């Protein structure tokens, strides 16, 4: 039997956000804890359980939650584990799904945060009704979720879809993954800052508002604000960032021919500063028969996006459990 709610959990390096979501994609109530507050992973899981249970009781939803979906760094859909996430305090392989399942007593599904965002977009956002699209998340890094023929692409090991680590500039900027020239070194929030510093050094005679900010304090938001104010260096940074991303999208289109690219994350809020050069570069570099592929901003509400993306997995966990229960019932009664 389907229950009316699922619990969506988004695990970040700083905060863990969770919310109770109904079938229409409404976040009924939400809460958060500090991810790094507990050095012991089991204590962390216990705090999620305690705080989420309080939240569920506060709206009278006890016994009405049918599944839990979790988006987390380096989370593997197949194994239910978090494996060596660089921005979490716990190392090694963490039994995330099993730990939550044992605490809550309901089915759990996990995946990495970019895949969760793609599933959320397909369930609640701009990709509703689409069977083929690619989600690109522009945050501290560049993440992606690839949906083909209506199915999320996980690959043989559950780790497919790392488009942020496709090399966009051979011999380019060093990346935390150990390679050089990865897309995320150019098109993430940190990539924008790196570009701004390079552009400032390369054009010392060009006046810029960015020169008033110490290099160690510069953020992508500062670059955006300067670009909106007409700063030539900042505007050049966004033109360059959009161009690099558009070129990459033209390459990505060749292997799955999606209906659309959905762009999500903090940098997407730059609007046409980013989207105009991105679309122009895509059109200049794509195959002729792929010129109609759309490049769209996410339709998920920013405040709810992480929880909604994770919650979409909760419905899948509930569905799979219902199918397993039916199969078991047939076997017992057959």
Secondary structure, 3 states (H helix, E strand, C coil): CCCCEEEEEEECCCEEEEEEEECCCCEEEEEEEEHHHCCCHHHHHHHHHHHHHHHHHHCCCCCCEEEEEEEECCECCCCCCEECCCCCCCCCEECHHHHHHHHHCCCEEEEEHHHHHHHHHHHHCCCCCCCCEEEEEECCCEEEEEEECCEECCCCCCCCCCHHHCECCCCCCECCCCCECECHHHHCHHHHHHHHHHHHHHCCCCCCHHHHCCHHHCCHHHHHHHHHCCCHHHHHHHHHHHHHHHHHHHHHHHHHCCCEEEEECHHHHHCHHHHHHHHHHHHHHCCHHHCCCEEEECCCCCCCHHHHHHHHHHHHHHHHHHHHHHHHHHHHHC
